[in-house]
């Protein structure tokens, strides 16, 4: 009976050592998770800021102002001038190749 008790005590001591070792190896897990949560929150905030900046840069009023500043005119003020495009001058055909290329295959 004492041998059985010794085996159980050895088993429990071994389990305690294993569990303490696992806890020791995972001691920085909570700190790392908190750091990751903070970093995730910072990145989400930065993404929201960038989306807001992008929306401001792409606003129709800003694009219209930029167009007027670069001397562009609105379609409603543009003239309805139609142009005719002339066909290109015909190009002379290439002369025929007199020397023919011959391919000779030699099997080894």
C-alpha positions as CSV (number, residue, x, y, z in Angstrom):
1,X,0.0,0.0,0.0
2,X,2.8,2.4,0.8
3,X,4.3,1.8,-2.7
4,X,1.0,2.8,-4.3
5,X,0.9,6.0,-2.1
6,X,4.5,6.8,-3.1
7,X,3.6,6.5,-6.8
8,X,0.6,8.8,-6.4
9,X,2.7,11.3,-4.5
10,X,5.4,11.1,-7.2
11,X,2.8,11.6,-9.9
12,X,1.3,14.6,-8.1
13,X,4.7,16.1,-7.5
14,X,5.6,15.7,-11.2
15,X,2.3,17.3,-12.2
16,X,3.0,20.2,-9.9
17,X,6.4,20.7,-11.4
18,X,5.0,20.5,-14.9
19,X,2.2,23.0,-14.2
20,X,4.6,25.4,-12.4
21,X,6.9,25.1,-15.5
22,X,4.1,25.9,-17.9
23,X,3.1,28.9,-15.8
24,X,6.7,30.1,-15.7
25,X,7.0,29.8,-19.5
26,X,3.7,31.8,-20.0
27,X,4.5,34.5,-17.4
28,X,4.7,37.2,-20.1
29,X,1.6,36.3,-22.0
30,X,-0.7,38.7,-20.2
31,X,1.7,41.6,-20.7
32,X,2.1,40.7,-24.4
33,X,-1.7,40.5,-24.9
34,X,-2.2,43.9,-23.3
35,X,0.5,45.4,-25.5
36,X,-1.1,43.8,-28.6
37,X,-4.5,45.2,-27.6
38,X,-3.0,48.7,-27.2
39,X,-1.3,48.4,-30.5
40,X,-4.5,47.2,-32.2
41,X,-6.4,50.1,-30.8
42,X,-3.7,52.6,-32.0
43,X,-3.8,51.1,-35.5
44,X,-7.6,51.2,-35.7
45,X,-7.5,54.9,-34.6
46,X,-4.9,55.6,-37.2
47,X,-6.9,53.8,-39.9
48,X,-10.0,55.8,-39.0
49,X,-7.9,59.0,-39.3
50,X,-6.5,58.0,-42.7
51,X,-10.0,57.1,-44.0
52,X,-11.2,60.6,-42.9
53,X,-8.3,62.3,-44.6
54,X,-9.0,60.2,-47.8
55,X,-12.6,61.2,-47.7
56,X,-11.7,64.8,-47.4
57,X,-9.2,64.6,-50.3
58,X,-11.6,62.8,-52.6
59,X,-14.6,65.2,-51.9
60,X,-16.3,66.5,-55.0
61,X,-15.9,70.1,-53.9
62,X,-12.1,69.7,-53.5
63,X,-11.7,68.0,-56.9
64,X,-13.8,70.7,-58.5
65,X,-11.7,73.4,-56.9
66,X,-8.5,71.7,-58.1
67,X,-9.9,71.5,-61.6
68,X,-10.7,75.2,-61.7
69,X,-7.3,76.0,-60.2
70,X,-5.7,74.1,-63.1
71,X,-7.6,76.0,-65.8
72,X,-10.1,73.2,-66.6
73,X,-13.6,74.1,-67.7
74,X,-16.8,72.3,-66.8
75,X,-18.6,70.3,-69.4
76,X,-21.5,72.7,-69.4
77,X,-19.2,75.5,-70.6
78,X,-17.2,73.5,-73.1
79,X,-17.8,74.0,-76.8
80,X,-19.5,71.3,-78.8
81,X,-16.9,71.4,-81.5
82,X,-16.6,68.2,-83.5
83,X,-13.5,67.3,-85.3
84,X,-13.0,64.9,-88.3
85,X,-10.1,62.6,-88.1
86,X,-8.3,61.9,-91.4
87,X,-7.1,58.5,-92.2
88,X,-3.4,57.8,-91.9
89,X,-1.3,57.9,-95.0
90,X,-0.9,54.4,-96.4
91,X,2.4,52.8,-95.6
92,X,4.4,51.0,-98.3
93,X,4.3,47.2,-97.8
94,X,7.5,45.6,-96.7
95,X,9.5,43.9,-99.5
96,X,9.3,40.2,-99.7
97,X,12.2,38.3,-98.1
98,X,14.2,36.5,-100.9
99,X,16.3,34.4,-98.7
100,X,14.3,31.7,-97.1
101,X,15.3,30.3,-93.7
102,X,15.8,26.6,-93.6
103,X,15.9,24.5,-90.5
104,X,17.6,21.2,-90.5
105,X,17.1,18.8,-87.6
106,X,19.8,16.2,-86.9
107,X,18.9,13.4,-84.5
108,X,21.7,11.9,-82.4
